[in-house]
Amino acid sequence: MSILFSQGRIGDLELKNRFIHSATYEGMAEETGKVSDRLVRRYKTLAKGEIGLIIPGYCYVHQSGRAFKYQTGIHSDDMIQGLKNITDAVHQEGGKIVFQIAHAGRQTKKDLIGQVPMGPSKMGRDPINFSKAVSMTEGQILEIIEAFGQAARRAVEAGADGIQLHSAHGYLINQFLSPFFNQRDDKWGGSDENRFRFMKEVVQFTKKEMPEDMPLLVKLNTNDYTPKVGITPELAAKYAKWLGEIDIDGIEVSCGSAVFSFLNMCRGDVPVKELVGNLAWWMKPLGKLMMNSFVGKYDLEEGYNLEAAKMIKPLIGNTALAVVGGIRTKAMMEEIIEAGHADFLSMSRPFIREPSIVKKMKEGTADAVACESCNRCLAAAASNMQVKCYNKGFPKK
Ligand SMILES: Cc1cc2nc3c(=O)[nH]c(=O)nc-3n(C[C@H](O)[C@H](O)[C@H](O)COP(=O)(O)O)c2cc1C
């Protein structure tokens, strides 16, 4: 039997194999943030595919931190029953589930959240949402830290097997960690220790609400790829070490920012037509120029976060390590686990196309995923469409 199907462990949580469904926004929640039946069906199908651990799309912890219209909320107790419907469906199929909790910070829009987006520091307009964020007050920082704690409590009540803090892709925790986004000179910025403080307090508040034996995971950027220097692999290594020291059970390494460098986050093709399709008419020409300039520059490299994983693995002791980003062939997966570069293989786009790819690999009917990283699923998310495989193009209206 391949090493990929040997048991793995994140803290006290035992997993039947080395596969993780990386958090993937689905565009399937109700506009209130409540879980829909369609979402429950999606996770039942994925659990039937025998994935060791399933992490659904990021759930917003506070209305001000919502990133998408059809994103799942974990910001109020009214969300708990729907989330429980998902955990029940996954457990019935013998799966394990961890909720990813997040705050978008500056990476959202005023018309979605009903207020001007906020981040650690006031900055110019972002290149995708055209939002101009304001700097968070001390009171707002404490309110959001508390909101992460309350979201953790709801995840526990909903029957999750663990929690993951979304500290990657340019969202709020990532913003505090990054010298690009965080230009504060109070206790929340100005040095690596101060920039880590928000994360540290979120961890404390989250852990307070979790049973002792429930694992807390972090998705961490190892490179922000922002216009000016943000998190670099060296800084990420420092943070990863500190995360190990504050008893984080698992780290998943990723890169890129949804607004400044989404093609680093999801390397592959640039579906210009689909990416530009949703823009306002006056933005289309510029959008098309920009997207065309990206074509061919972000082609998929298999395992594009693997070098970062190799660097971090020796620094984090017993903390489990997962690597995400372009993991596509069984040969590479086995090599990563056998060499001990990481403990888990995390994938997103391949599961959108083939929810049962793990089962197929186990049964020996597939040696590689069918996903071609065409990135139309990503363009669908940006267009407020349901996330599924649109490899053949978007349906005609
Ligand atoms: C449609 C879509 C939605 C995503 N949503 C999330 C999300 O909710 N949380 C997150 O951490 N990453 C999200 N990602 C990023 C993936 O989890 C993953 O890091 C990235 O796609 C690279 O992995 P892959 O090559 O296996 O797709 C999303 C990616 C896609 C394509």
Ligand as a Chemical Component Dictionary entry (heavy atoms), coordinates in Angstrom:
data_LIG
# 
_chem_comp.id                   LIG 
_chem_comp.type                 NON-POLYMER 
_chem_comp.pdbx_formal_charge   0 
_chem_comp.three_letter_code    LIG 
# 
loop_
_chem_comp_atom.comp_id 
_chem_comp_atom.atom_id 
_chem_comp_atom.alt_atom_id 
_chem_comp_atom.type_symbol 
_chem_comp_atom.charge 
_chem_comp_atom.model_Cartn_x 
_chem_comp_atom.model_Cartn_y 
_chem_comp_atom.model_Cartn_z 
_chem_comp_atom.pdbx_ordinal 
LIG C1  C1  C 0 -12.162 28.719 -6.279 1  
LIG C2  C2  C 0 -11.124 28.800 -5.206 2  
LIG C3  C3  C 0 -11.492 29.161 -3.917 3  
LIG C4  C4  C 0 -10.525 29.210 -2.898 4  
LIG N1  N1  N 0 -10.924 29.507 -1.607 5  
LIG C5  C5  C 0 -10.018 29.468 -0.594 6  
LIG C6  C6  C 0 -10.433 29.621 0.758  7  
LIG O1  O1  O 0 -11.614 29.757 1.078  8  
LIG N2  N2  N 0 -9.466  29.592 1.719  9  
LIG C7  C7  C 0 -8.137  29.383 1.410  10 
LIG O2  O2  O 0 -7.304  29.342 2.306  11 
LIG N3  N3  N 0 -7.728  29.193 0.142  12 
LIG C8  C8  C 0 -8.637  29.217 -0.856 13 
LIG N4  N4  N 0 -8.231  28.954 -2.140 14 
LIG C9  C9  C 0 -6.823  28.599 -2.396 15 
LIG C10 C10 C 0 -6.642  27.090 -2.313 16 
LIG O3  O3  O 0 -6.986  26.557 -1.051 17 
LIG C11 C11 C 0 -5.180  26.674 -2.621 18 
LIG O4  O4  O 0 -4.342  27.269 -1.664 19 
LIG C12 C12 C 0 -4.734  27.056 -4.027 20 
LIG O5  O5  O 0 -5.789  26.867 -4.945 21 
LIG C13 C13 C 0 -3.536  26.219 -4.493 22 
LIG O6  O6  O 0 -3.808  24.850 -4.429 23 
LIG P1  P1  P 0 -4.198  23.941 -5.724 24 
LIG O7  O7  O 0 -3.074  24.083 -6.718 25 
LIG O8  O8  O 0 -4.306  22.545 -5.199 26 
LIG O9  O9  O 0 -5.468  24.473 -6.251 27 
LIG C14 C14 C 0 -9.168  28.912 -3.181 28 
LIG C15 C15 C 0 -8.817  28.542 -4.482 29 
LIG C16 C16 C 0 -9.770  28.477 -5.488 30 
LIG C17 C17 C 0 -9.354  28.039 -6.863 31 
# 
loop_
_chem_comp_bond.comp_id 
_chem_comp_bond.atom_id_1 
_chem_comp_bond.atom_id_2 
_chem_comp_bond.value_order 
_chem_comp_bond.pdbx_ordinal 
LIG C1  C2  SING 1  
LIG C2  C3  SING 2  
LIG C2  C16 DOUB 3  
LIG C3  C4  DOUB 4  
LIG C4  N1  SING 5  
LIG C4  C14 SING 6  
LIG N1  C5  DOUB 7  
LIG C5  C6  SING 8  
LIG C5  C8  SING 9  
LIG C6  O1  DOUB 10 
LIG C6  N2  SING 11 
LIG N2  C7  SING 12 
LIG C7  O2  DOUB 13 
LIG C7  N3  SING 14 
LIG N3  C8  DOUB 15 
LIG C8  N4  SING 16 
LIG N4  C9  SING 17 
LIG N4  C14 SING 18 
LIG C9  C10 SING 19 
LIG C10 O3  SING 20 
LIG C10 C11 SING 21 
LIG C11 O4  SING 22 
LIG C11 C12 SING 23 
LIG C12 O5  SING 24 
LIG C12 C13 SING 25 
LIG C13 O6  SING 26 
LIG O6  P1  SING 27 
LIG P1  O7  DOUB 28 
LIG P1  O8  SING 29 
LIG P1  O9  SING 30 
LIG C14 C15 DOUB 31 
LIG C15 C16 SING 32 
LIG C16 C17 SING 33 
# 
